Amino acid sequence: MDRLPHTGVSTTPSSDLSPSAAPLTTVAVVGLGTMGTGIAEILARAGREVIGIDISEHACQRAVTALEVATSRAVERERISEEERTGILSRLRVSTDLRTAADAQLVIEVVPEDYGIKHEVFTELDTVVGPSAILATGTNALSVTRLAAESAHPERVLGLHFFNPAPAMKLVEVVSSVLTAPAAVTAVTELARELGKEPVALGDRPGFVADGLLFGYLNQAAAMYEAKYAAREGIDAAMKLGCGLPMGPLELLDLIGIDTARTVLEAMYAASGDRLHAPAPILGQLSEAGLTGRKAGRGFYTYEAPGSGTVVPDGATVDEEHAADGARPVRAVGVAGSGTMASGIAEVFAKAGLDVVLAARTQEKADRAKARIAKSLDRSVTKGRMTQEARDGALARITPADSLDAFSGVDLAVEAVAEDLDVKQELFRVLDKVCKPGAVLATTTSSLPVIACARVTSRPQDVIGLHFFNPAPAMKLVEVVRTVLTADDVRATAHAVCTAVRKHPVDCGDRAGFIVNALLFPYLNNAVKMVQEHYATPDDIDAAMKLGGGYPMGPFELLDVVGLDVSLAIEKVLHREFRDPGLAPAPLLEHLVAAGCLGRKTGRGFREYARR
């Protein structure tokens, strides 16, 4: 990984931090909570002598037990031998006395995220360890520079940020202050690699890369829930199904600890002044009430017991069982459009047994769209996902047409035309005239106001947003966007249809970005700002989010796939809707779009691609 240049390094004659002079064979871990215990396990497995230190005797014994359990499981799974297990266990010794760290070449501090506690630990360590020992803080929110500046030997202080669970997560952020000696960075970077981790070298700023991007996104999700824009289950499902994330944002906040998230965001806001980092009030309210997430047994969700990950129903649990009660019958569907999204949606409906009219501006385009569906169905047959008979039946249920007049008998009309409000409004005027009374009219827009389409009809109560995700046959999520005029039975119909076609409907209100885009694109924009400010490279940021956050794609990979022009357009819509300065598109994104660097489709975006 590229390392950012170190500037203003301060060294003192009393410190020798060269790796050869200070081989990191003995490491002390101060703080034996979940993270400290995990780090101790990694080090012991890698052949290091580990001194685990905690003020609590119970925590010390718990760390030993955790290592015994983990290594026993590894033996059972034949990943290590019994002899190797014995060696690992022998390399960990625990103590409640910080002075036992005297012989360590590296001390990793992972005590609670409180500056006073960390400062006290570092001050005492200065009197305990040798002058060449490296002191690392595991903070993800507090200033490494401040801790270093108040240390007796600031050149040996750096950040070493592991991710939870430490044994499993590959990313380690190596954080330098302007005072950190390059030799110290080199030593811990090499250690991280020897531990089987992927180190990313960074400068000192709250949140660093992974948490710097992650916590802004989590904060927005909390604010979205607090505003009652969407249910907690809907927000989490939307981000898991729409973006492929391993956990929803509110689930993740409960896992991290709502009090911890609040602390990180406070530090980020103090440094950035960005309103997107100002902790959502609900985080403070839950923290003050002691509802800090899984560890307390209750946070955004309620859990079976403190420390449990099993969610139990409570007063806020969404009643999905009756969401489709009162739905209008839907047997025939009209899909307007001939592009990839229209074809995909038509395929979804046809495979579910519904009759589909696929209307385009010309018969040729409609026929071409049906041919595209036939190829998609053929691929499904080839891969064994459906039978030839089912393929033929689905294709037979699709009728291509060159006029919206063919929608006269449909129960649901879905438009999937260009993302242009004038075009969509004109189409809805036509649908209003040709569709029978009681037919539901739906738009697949991802950024335009649904109400603007509804208001051009004589039946705005029948209009709803059904935002499918691309590719529609594969993606499970549908955002059901209800306007202030949408009727209850129309919303119920949307749920019933989604369930019938094996999609997961998520309710949300009619505002820019809905759920997924409103949370996703500010995160992408903030990643661009990091590069723009020369804090990290696209490669390092992508690696950090994939390895540290479990994201299927890094933000710059995703931007290049989506298209920088599409991303910029969505950012502008969000900025115009919410008027938040933090949502203003990053100038670097605007410059790349102006230069025609739009991502994979042009061969160059944040990276260059081979021309097809």
N, C-alpha and C positions, 0 to 999 in steps of 0.2 A: 504494500500500500504506500502511496505517496505520503510523505510526512511534511507538514507545514514547517517552514523555517522557524528556528528558535531565535529570539532576539533578546538582548538585554540580559544575558545569562550572568548571574553572579556566582562566583566561587570563592571559597576561603581556603587558606593554606591548611587548615585543620581537617579538611574533608578530602578523602580520596575515594571518588565514586567510580573509578574505572572498573569494568566488569571483572577484569583479571584479579584486581585487588579485593573484590567483594563478590565472590561466586555465591549465587543465591541457592545454597543447599539447605539452609535452615531458615524457615519462614514462620513468623508469628502472626496469628490471626486474632485480632482483638474485637470481641463481640461475637458470641456464638448463637445468634438467632438463626433463622432459616438460611440467610445468605452466607453468614460466616461459617456455618456448619458445612454448607455446600462447597465453599472455597477450600476449607480444610480437607474435605474428602478428595477434591481434585488434586491438591498438592501431595497428599499422602499416596495416592494412587500413582503419581508421577515420580515417586522416589524421593521426595523432599521430607526432611525432618520438620514436623509441624508442631508448633506450640500454640495450643488453643487457649485463649484467655477470656474470661468473663467474670464479672463481679458476682454472678450467681452460681453457686455450686450446682444447683439443679440444671442450669443451662449447660454447664460443663459436662455433666453426666449424660444429659440428653444428646449432646454432640457425639460422645463416645458410642452411645447406643445406636444413634442414627448411622454411624459408620459401620458398626457391627451388622446392622440389618441390611444396609446397602451391599456390603461385601458378601454377606451370606447369600443374598439373592443372586449376586453375580456368579458365585460358585455353582448354585443350583442351575443357572442358565449356561454353565460351562464357558463363561467369559473369562474367568480367572481360575487358577488352581487353589486348593486349600493352603498350599505353601505360600502362594502369592498373597492370599488373604491375611495370613499370619504376619507377613512382612508389612503389609499396609497398616494393620492395626498397631503394630509395634512402633510405627513412625509417628503416631499421634499421642502427645501427652497434653494434659489439660491442667489449668491452674486458675486460681482467682487472684493471683498476684502479678501485676504488670511487670515486676522486676524479672520474672522468668523469661522475658523477651530479650534479656541482655546479650545473648549470643546470636541473635537473629541477624542475618544480612538484609532481610526485608521484613518490614512489618506492614500488614494490611489491616487498616482500621475499618470496621463495619458496625460501629455503634449507632444508636438512634440518630436520625437526621435532625440534630440540634447543634447549632454552632458552639454553644457553651460546653456541651459534653465533649465534642470533638476537640475543641481547643484545649480542654483539660487533659485529654489523653495525649495529645501531641506535646504539650508542655512537659508532662511527666516522662514521656518517651525520650525527650531530649536529654534527660538525666540518667536514662537507663541504658540505651543502646550505644554502640560504638560510633565514632564520628563518620565512618564510611557506610553505615547502614542506610538503606533507603526507606523512607516513610511514605506509605501510600494511603490515601483516603478513598473509601468506596462511595463517597457522596455522588449523588446525581443532581443535586440542586444547589448546594452551597459552594462558596467561592474557594477553589483550590489555592488561588493566589493569596487570599487573606490568611488561610491557614499557614501557608508557606512563609509569608512575610513576618508572621509572629512567632516563627520557629527559630531556634538557635542556629540552624543550618538550612536556610530556605532552598538552597540549591539541590537538596536531596528529597524534597517533598514534591509529590506528584499525585495525580488521580489514577486510580485503577478500578474502573467501573465494570463489574461483572453483571450479568443479567440472570434473573430468576426463572427457572431453577438453574443454579450455577453449573452443576454437572452436565446438564443437557444443552444449554445455550452456548453457541459457538463464539458469540461476539464478546470482545473485551475492548472498552474504550480506554486508551492510554492518554491521559490529559496532562499537558504541561502548562505551567504558569510561565511568565516571562523570566522567572528566577530559576527555573529548573535546569539542571545540568544535562546536556545531551547524553552523557554516559549513563545517567540514571534511567533515562528513557530507553536507551538501547538495551540495558540490562533487563528491565521488566518486559519489554517487547519480546526479547528472545525467550524469556521465561514463559510468556503467554503462548508463544508458538510451541514450545516444548510441552505445554499442557494440552496441546491439541486445539487451541483457540485461534480465532482470527482477530489479531489486534488492529485497531484503527487509531492512528495518532492524531490528536486534536489539541486545539487551544482551549483555554478556560473560559467557558460561558455557561450559565445555568442550563441544565438539561442536556448539554453537549449535543450530539446529533440525534440519536434515537429518541431519547426522552424529550429533547427540544421540539421534535416534530410530533411525537406521540401525545404529549400532555396537552398541547393546544387543541388537538383533535378530541381528546377525552373531555376537555373542558367545554367545548362546543356541544358535545353530545349531552353532557349534564345540563347545560343551559336549555337545550332543545326539549329535554324531558321536563325540566322545571317549568317551562312555558306551556306545558301540556299540548305541545305540537303533535307528539306521537307517544304511544305507550312505550314503556321500557322494553317490553318484549319485541315490539315492532322495530325500535331503533337498533337493537342488537341483531335481530334477524336480518334486517336490511343490510347491515354492514358485513355480516357473515356471508349471506347469499349473494349480495350485489358486488362485493369486492373480494370474496374468497378469504376473509380474515379468519384466523383460528378462534377468536372470541369477539363478542360484541363489546362496544366501549363501556357500557354500564356494568356488564359482567367483569370486565377487566379492572374497572375502578374498584369494584368490591374485592377483587383478588389482591390488587396492589395495596389497598387500604386508602379509604377516602381521606383520612387525615394526612397520610403521606402525599397523596396527590395534591392536596391543598398546599402543603409546605413547598412542594416543587413549583407549583404555579405561582405562589407568592414570590419566590426567588426569581422566577423567570420574568414576572411582571415588573419587579423592582429594577431589573436590568434592562428590559426592553421598552417598558411603558406601553406595550401593545395591548389594547383592550381584549384581544383574543386570549391573552394570558391572564387576565384578571379573573381570579377564581369565581366561578358561578356561585351565587349566594347559597344555593342548596348544598354545596360542598361544606361550607362553614356551618350551616344548620345541622347537617347530619353529624359532622365532626363534634360539634359542641354537645350534641345529644348522646354521644358515645356510639352512634350507629355507623361504625367505621368500615363495615363490609364483612367479609367472611370471618375474619378473626373475632368479630363481636357477635356473629350470628345474625346480623341484620345490617343492611346498608340500602342500596337501591332495591335489592331483593331480600327476602327472608330465608334463612337457612335452617336446616334441621337442628344444628347445634353450633356453638362457637367453634370456628376452625373447620367446619364441614363445608364441602362444596355442593351438597345436595340442596337444591332450592325447594321450598315448600310453598303452597298457595297462601296468599294473604289478601288483604282488602283491595290491593291494587292489581291483582292478577286479572289478565284479560280473559273474558269469556268467549273463547273462539268457537265453542260448540254451537252457540246460537247466533253467530255472526251472519249467517245466511237466511235466518228466519224472515219470511215475508218476501222472498226473492221472486221476481217475475220469471216466468218460464222462458228459456232460451234454447231454441232448437236449430235456428239458422243464424249465421253470422255474416256480415259484410265486412270486408277489409279493403280500405281504399289506399292504393299505392302500389308501386311495382318494384321498389328497392329491396335491399337485403332484409330490413326490418319487417316490411309488409309481408314478404314471402315467408319469413320465419314465423310470424304470428299466424298466418293462414295455415301453415303446416301444423302448428301446435293445435289449432282448433280442429282441423281435419283428422288428425291422429286420435283425438278424443271422441270422435264419432259425430261431430257437428257438421252440418252442411255449410259450405263456405262459398260466398260469391267474392271473387277477387277482381276488383275493378281498377283499371288503369286508364290513362288518357287515350290510349289507342288499343285496339285488339292485339296488335303485335306485341306491345309491352306487357299486356296481361298474359298472353301466351308464353312469353319469355319468362315471366315470373313463375308461371306454373311449371315450366321446364326446369327452372332452378330448384323448385321444390322436389320434382321427380329425382333429380340428381342427389339431393340431400337424403331422400328416402332410400334411394339405391345404396348409398353409403351405409345407412343403418342396417339394411338387409345383409350387406357384405360383412359387416362387423358383428352380425348375429344379434342385433338389438331388436329386430322385428322380423316377422315372417314375410315372405313374398305376398301372401294373401292379404295380410294387414296393410302392406305397402300399396297394393292395388286398390284396396277399399278406401284408403285415405285419399289417394290421388283422384279417385272417381268422385269423391265428395266435393271436390273443388271445381267451381265453374268460373272460368275467366270471362270478363266482360269489359266493354269499352265505354261504359256509361254508368253513372251512379243511379240511373233509373232502375238498374237491376237490383237495387237494395229495397225495393218496395215491399218485399215480404219478409225482410230479416227482423229478428228480435233484438239484435245488437249490431250496431255499426261502429267499426273501429277505424279511425284515420291514422295512417302512418306515412304521411307525405312530408315534404321538406319542412325543416324547422324555421318557418317563416310565418309570422302571425297573420299577415294579409292573406297568404295562400290558405292557411287553415280556416280563417274566418269565412272566406268565400266558400270553402268546401262545406262548412257547417250550415251555411245558408241553404245550400243545395240539399244536404241531408234532411234539414228541417222540412223541406217541401216534399221529398220523395219517400221518406221513411213513414211507416204506419204509426198511428197514435199508440203510445206505450212502448215504442222501441227505445232502447237505451243508446245514447250517442256518446262515444268515448274518443278521447284524444290520447295519443301516445307521447305527447310532448315531454321533454326532459327539463325544459327551462322556461317555457312560456306560460303565462297565466291561463289556467283552465277556464276561469270565469270570463275571460275575454272571448273565448269560443262560445261559451254558453249564452252570453248576452246577445249574440247576433241571431239566436233562434227564438221561436215563440214558446219554447218549452225548456227553459234553463234548468228546471228541476230534474230533467231527464239526462243531463250532461254530467259526465264524470271523467276523471283522468285514469287511464290504465297504462302506467309506464312500465313496459316490458324492457328487459335488458338484453343486450346483444352478446352472443347469438340467442335469439328467442327460444329455439328448440332446446338449448342446453341450460340456460340460466333459469333458476327456480323462482327468483324474486319478481313480484309485480307490485309496484307502489300504487295503491288505490287512493286517488287524490280527490277529495270531496270539497266542493266549493260551499260557500255559505248558502247557496240555493239548492244544492243537490238533495233530492228526496231520500228518505230513509230506505225505501224499498229498492232504489237504484243502487245505493251503497251495498245493500244485501245481495242484489243481483250480481254485482261485481265480485263479491266474495264467493258466491255460488259458482260462478263461471270459472274463477281462478282455481277453485278446488276441483272442479270437473276436469280441467285440463292439467291437473297435477302441478299447479304453481302455488307459491306461498304468498298470499296477499298480506300487505302491510298498510294499514291506514295512516294517512297523513293529510295535513291541510294544504291549501292552495297557495303556496309561496315559492319563491325562486329556489331551485335546486332540490325541492322536496327533502328527502332524508339523505340519500346516498351522495348526491352531488354537492349538497350543502355542507357535508362533512368531509368529503373526499378532496374537493378542489382547493379549499384553503390550505389543507395539508400539503398538497402538491405545490401550491404557490409559495408556501413557506420554505419548502425544500429548494426551490429556485432562488429564493432570497439568500439562503445559506451559501450557495455557489456564487451568487452575485457579490456577496460580501467577502469572498475568498476564505470562508471559514473551513470549508471542506470541499472535496471534489465530488462530482457525480458518482464516481465508482465507490468512494468511501461511504457516501450517503446511501446508495443502493444496498451496499453490503450491510450497513448498520441496520437498515429497516428489515432486511430479509433475515439476517442472523439474530438480531436483537429483538425484533418485533414479530417475527414469524410471518411477515407479509409475503405473499406469493411472488410479487414483483416489487422491485425498488421504485421510488417515485419517478426517476428519470427514464427507466425502462417503460413505465406506464405512460408517461407523458408522450414519449415517442410513438407508442402504439396508438393512443387515443388521437393524437394529432395536436400539435402545439396551437394551431389556429382554433380548433374546437375547444381546447382547454382555455385559451384566452377569452373566447366568446362567453364561456360559462362563467369565468371569473368576473367579467364585466357585468354580466347579468346579476350576479351575487352582490357585487359592489354597488350597483345601481339600486338594488332592492333594499339592502340593509344599511347603506350609507356609512359603513364602518371603514375607517382608514386602513385597518389591518387587512381588509379584503381587496384593497387596490391591487391590480395585477402587478407583478414584479416587472420592473423595466426591462430586465434581461429577457423575459418571456416575450414582451412586446417587440424588442429589437430582433429577436430570432424570427418571429413571424413576419415582420417587415422585410427581413432579408430573404424570405421564402424558405427558411429552414423549418419545415413543418413536421419533421419526424420521419418515420419509416417510409411514408408514402412519397416523400421527395428525395429520399436517400440520405438526408442529413437533418438532424435535430440537435439534441444534446450529444448525440454520437453520430458517426457516419456509418452508412449501410451500403452493402453491395447493391448495385442497380440490378433489377430483375430483367 
